[in-house]
Amino acid sequence: MWLELGHKITLLRPGGRLRRLRVRSTRKRVILGRGLVKGVLGALLCGSLLAPRVAWAEPTEADRATARSLASEGYDALERKDYATAVDRFRHADALVHAPTIGVDLARALIGLGRYVEAYERYELVIREGVPKNSPASWKQALEDAQKEAADLEPRLGWIVIHVMGPLDPQVTIDGDDVPEGSIGVRRAADPGKRTVRASAPDFEPAAQTVTIKEGQEQVVTLVLKRSATPHPATPATNEPTEAPAPPHHTSRVPVWIAFGVGGAGLIVGSVTGVMALNLHSELEPKCPNGSCPHDLQSDVSRYDTLGTVAGIGFGVGVAGAATGLVLLFTGAAADRAAQRASLWPVIGPREIGMAGRF
């Protein structure tokens, strides 16, 4: 009985105990001893019932006729060594009617194109699927041919080992075809001939190397990726408009000077009227004993009260203006808002003098 290399088998021994076997021979296939054949057959039968099968739709009569015609064209092309046409015809025929004869001829055409790896896998597919006992003689012959030709082709396969230094997750291709991460750093089957290996990664300069792989030989390719002088952005740039920078802001000093000006005017008015009130008080004090003035001096008393009131208001406006100017001077933002909204004006009346405004 034939088994694949590395295949695991579970046998049920007498007494209900399980025994696990693993094929470890260095040969492609091994023959089990006769004492284990019955147990192996039982295990494989159970596995075949549980394992998923490849579903091939039952071909119609039209499918069979078309596939037969395509296979005939493919065979004629194979005889003419027109391998590209042969591969195309056999692929179409196999899609309609999956038969070992077509699979073997497809493998032969692939060998003609130098695509040894794919051809070898086609042979292996025919071997794995096998043929029923009641199959036509041509099918049985195709299976024997597949076994023999696969054994002859296997030593001719090329192998390549790719090492990439630098990035942790490089993108690698061989002749433009992606190489899975699991194949980096290990032997990977490759068709003989010139092969170009490329590697790239974000923020690294890409690297490439072309090697010639001969039949049955192994090539080691080491690509060293250096960091890019200008790292690529993590996300692609967009064409979204950006806001223009705001023009430089200049804080207006006008409110400051207005506040200081009004404050200074208030202080001047308060000082002048205060001096006048003091002088008038000195004149009235000897004429008004005990704080009571004669009737003929009431106009002077009224003027004294007015000057005192104006002096008080003047000093108040002066202090308020000075304080406002200092606040505006040391707070640029407040000064800017005041420049836009502030409006100050003096207020002078018969019994009042001061400063009014809107802030």
C-alpha positions in Angstrom: 0.0 0.0 0.0 1.4 3.5 -0.9 1.4 6.4 1.5 2.7 10.0 1.2 5.8 11.0 3.1 5.0 12.4 6.6 1.4 11.0 6.6 0.0 10.2 10.0 -2.1 7.1 10.6 -4.3 6.2 13.6 -5.0 2.5 14.1 -7.5 1.0 16.5 -5.7 -2.0 18.1 -7.4 -4.8 20.0 -8.6 -3.7 23.5 -9.7 -0.3 22.2 -6.2 1.3 22.3 -5.1 3.7 19.7 -1.8 3.5 17.9 -0.4 6.4 15.9 2.1 5.8 13.1 4.0 8.3 11.0 5.8 7.6 7.8 9.4 8.8 8.3 11.2 7.2 5.4 13.4 9.4 3.2 11.8 7.9 0.2 8.8 9.5 -1.5 6.6 6.5 -0.7 6.9 3.5 1.5 5.2 0.1 1.7 3.6 -0.9 4.9 4.0 -4.4 6.2 1.2 -6.8 5.5 0.3 -7.1 9.1 -0.8 -3.4 9.1 -2.6 -3.3 5.8 -6.0 -4.2 7.2 -5.9 -1.6 9.9 -4.6 1.0 7.5 -7.3 0.3 5.0 -9.9 0.7 7.7 -8.4 4.0 8.8 -8.1 5.3 5.2 -11.7 4.3 4.5 -13.0 6.2 7.4 -10.8 9.2 6.5 -12.1 9.1 2.9 -15.6 9.2 4.1 -15.0 12.2 6.4 -12.5 14.2 4.4 -13.9 16.8 2.0 -13.7 15.9 -1.7 -13.2 18.1 -4.7 -16.6 18.5 -6.3 -16.6 18.0 -10.1 -19.9 18.7 -11.8 -21.1 15.9 -13.9 -20.3 16.9 -17.6 -23.1 17.0 -20.2 -22.8 15.4 -23.6 -22.0 18.8 -25.0 -19.2 19.2 -22.5 -17.8 15.8 -23.3 -17.8 16.5 -27.1 -16.2 19.9 -26.6 -13.6 18.6 -24.2 -12.7 15.8 -26.7 -12.3 18.3 -29.5 -10.1 20.6 -27.3 -8.0 17.7 -26.1 -7.4 16.7 -29.8 -6.3 20.2 -30.6 -4.1 20.3 -27.6 -2.5 17.0 -28.6 -1.8 18.2 -32.1 -0.2 21.4 -30.7 1.9 19.3 -28.4 3.1 17.2 -31.3 4.1 20.4 -33.1 5.8 21.7 -29.9 3.4 24.6 -29.8 3.3 24.3 -26.1 1.5 27.6 -25.3 -1.5 26.5 -27.5 -1.4 23.0 -26.0 -1.6 24.4 -22.5 -4.5 26.6 -23.4 -6.5 23.7 -25.0 -5.8 21.2 -22.2 -6.8 23.7 -19.5 -10.1 24.4 -21.2 -10.7 20.7 -21.8 -9.9 19.9 -18.1 -12.4 22.5 -16.9 -15.1 20.7 -18.8 -14.1 17.0 -18.2 -11.6 16.3 -15.4 -9.7 13.3 -16.6 -6.2 11.9 -15.8 -5.4 11.7 -19.5 -5.9 15.4 -19.9 -4.0 16.2 -16.7 -0.9 14.2 -17.9 -0.9 15.9 -21.3 -1.3 19.3 -19.6 1.8 18.5 -17.5 3.8 17.6 -20.6 2.9 20.8 -22.3 3.9 22.8 -19.2 7.3 21.0 -19.2 7.7 22.2 -22.8 7.3 25.8 -21.5 9.9 25.3 -18.8 7.3 25.4 -16.1 8.5 22.4 -14.2 7.0 23.3 -10.8 3.4 23.5 -12.1 3.9 20.4 -14.3 5.1 18.4 -11.3 2.1 19.4 -9.3 -0.2 18.4 -12.2 1.4 14.9 -12.1 1.0 14.8 -8.3 -2.7 15.7 -8.7 -3.3 12.8 -11.0 -1.5 10.5 -8.6 -3.4 11.7 -5.5 -6.7 11.3 -7.2 -6.0 7.9 -8.7 -8.4 6.1 -10.9 -11.3 3.7 -10.1 -10.8 0.0 -10.8 -13.4 0.0 -13.6 -11.7 3.0 -15.4 -10.8 2.8 -19.1 -7.3 1.4 -19.9 -6.3 4.9 -21.1 -6.9 6.3 -17.6 -4.9 3.6 -15.9 -2.1 4.2 -18.4 -2.2 7.9 -17.6 -1.8 7.2 -13.9 1.2 5.0 -14.6 2.7 7.7 -16.8 2.1 10.3 -14.2 4.0 8.3 -11.6 6.9 7.6 -13.8 7.2 11.1 -15.3 6.8 12.8 -11.9 9.7 10.7 -10.5 11.8 11.7 -13.5 10.9 15.4 -13.2 11.4 15.8 -9.5 15.3 15.9 -9.7 15.1 18.6 -12.4 13.2 21.1 -10.2 15.2 24.2 -9.2 15.2 25.7 -5.7 15.7 29.1 -4.4 16.3 30.5 -0.9 15.5 34.2 -0.4 16.9 36.2 2.5 15.9 39.8 3.0 17.9 42.0 5.4 16.5 45.2 6.9 12.7 45.3 7.2 10.7 42.9 9.3 7.9 42.4 6.8 9.2 42.9 3.2 7.1 42.3 0.1 9.0 39.8 -2.1 8.3 38.8 -5.7 9.9 36.4 -8.2 9.3 37.5 -11.8 6.5 39.7 -10.5 4.7 36.9 -8.7 4.2 37.4 -5.0 6.2 35.2 -2.6 4.3 34.3 0.6 5.9 35.2 3.9 6.2 31.5 4.8 8.6 31.0 1.9 11.1 33.6 2.9 14.3 32.1 4.2 13.4 28.5 3.2 13.8 26.4 0.1 11.2 27.3 -2.5 10.6 25.3 -5.7 11.4 27.4 -8.8 11.5 26.8 -12.5 15.0 26.7 -14.1 16.1 29.8 -16.0 16.7 33.4 -15.2 14.7 34.6 -12.2 14.4 38.2 -10.9 13.8 38.5 -7.2 12.6 41.9 -5.9 12.0 43.1 -2.3 10.5 46.3 -1.0 9.1 47.7 2.2 7.8 51.1 3.5 10.6 53.5 4.3 13.2 51.3 2.6 14.8 51.5 -0.8 13.7 48.5 -3.0 16.3 46.0 -4.1 16.4 43.4 -6.9 18.7 40.6 -8.1 18.6 38.4 -11.1 19.9 34.8 -10.8 20.1 31.8 -13.2 18.7 28.6 -11.7 19.8 25.4 -13.3 17.9 22.1 -13.3 18.3 20.4 -9.9 20.3 23.3 -8.4 19.7 25.6 -5.5 20.3 29.3 -5.5 20.5 31.6 -2.5 19.5 35.2 -2.9 20.2 37.8 -0.2 18.7 41.3 -0.6 19.8 44.1 1.7 17.3 46.9 1.9 18.6 50.2 3.1 16.4 52.9 4.8 15.2 55.6 2.4 16.7 59.0 2.8 13.2 60.5 2.5 10.8 58.2 4.4 7.5 57.7 2.7 4.5 59.1 4.6 2.5 56.6 6.6 -0.7 57.7 4.8 -1.0 59.0 1.3 -1.2 62.7 0.9 -4.6 64.2 0.0 -5.5 67.2 -2.0 -7.7 68.7 0.6 -7.4 72.5 0.9 -5.7 73.8 3.9 -6.6 76.9 5.8 -4.5 79.9 5.0 -2.5 81.2 8.0 -4.1 84.1 9.8 -2.4 87.5 9.0 -0.2 88.8 11.8 -2.2 90.6 14.5 -1.2 94.0 15.6 -2.7 95.3 18.8 -4.0 98.8 18.6 -2.8 101.3 21.2 -5.5 103.9 20.6 -7.7 102.9 23.5 -4.7 103.1 25.8 -3.9 106.6 24.8 -7.5 107.6 25.0 -7.8 106.2 28.6 -4.6 107.9 29.7 -5.7 111.2 28.0 -9.1 111.2 29.7 -7.5 110.3 33.0 -5.0 113.1 32.7 -7.7 115.6 31.8 -9.7 114.4 34.8 -6.8 114.9 37.1 -6.1 118.4 35.7 -9.8 119.4 36.2 -9.9 117.9 39.6 -6.7 119.7 40.6 -7.8 123.1 39.3 -11.3 123.0 40.7 -9.9 121.6 44.0 -7.5 124.6 44.3 -10.3 127.0 43.6 -12.5 125.3 46.1 -9.8 125.6 48.8 -9.3 129.3 48.1 -13.0 130.0 48.3 -13.2 128.0 51.5 -10.4 130.2 53.0 -12.4 133.3 52.1 -15.7 132.1 53.5 -14.4 130.6 56.7 -13.9 133.9 58.7 -17.2 135.2 57.4 -19.2 132.2 58.4 -18.7 131.6 62.2 -19.9 128.2 63.5 -20.4 127.1 59.9 -23.4 129.4 59.3 -23.0 131.9 56.4 -25.2 135.1 56.0 -27.8 135.2 53.3 -25.8 137.5 51.1 -23.0 134.8 50.9 -25.2 131.9 49.7 -24.1 132.3 46.1 -20.4 131.9 47.2 -21.4 128.8 49.2 -23.2 127.3 46.2 -20.1 128.0 44.0 -17.9 126.4 46.7 -20.1 123.2 46.6 -20.0 123.1 42.9 -16.2 123.4 42.8 -15.9 120.7 45.4 -18.1 118.3 43.4 -16.3 119.0 40.2 -12.9 118.4 41.9 -14.1 115.1 43.3 -15.4 114.0 39.9 -12.2 115.1 38.2 -10.0 113.1 40.5 -12.3 110.1 40.1 -12.2 110.3 36.3 -8.4 110.7 36.5 -8.0 107.6 38.6 -10.4 105.5 36.4 -8.7 106.6 33.2 -5.2 105.8 34.5 -6.4 102.4 35.7 -8.1 101.6 32.4 -5.0 102.6 30.5 -2.8 100.4 32.5 -5.1 97.4 32.1 -5.3 97.9 28.3 -1.5 98.4 28.1 -0.7 95.0 29.8 -3.4 92.9 28.2 -2.9 92.8 24.4 -6.1 90.9 23.7 -8.2 93.3 25.8 -6.6 96.2 24.1 -7.4 94.7 20.7 -11.0 94.2 21.5 -11.2 97.7 23.0 -9.8 99.1 19.8 -12.6 97.5 17.9 -15.4 98.3 20.3 -14.3 101.1 22.7 -15.6 104.5 22.4 -14.8 107.2 25.0 -16.0 110.8 25.3 -15.9 113.5 28.0 -19.0 114.6 29.8 -19.2 118.2 31.2 -22.4 119.6 32.7 -23.5 122.4 35.0 -23.0 120.1 38.1 -20.9 117.2 36.6 -17.7 116.6 34.7 -16.4 113.1 33.8 -15.9 110.5 31.1 -18.4 108.3 29.4 -17.8 105.5 26.9 -18.8 102.0 25.5 -16.5 99.0 26.2 
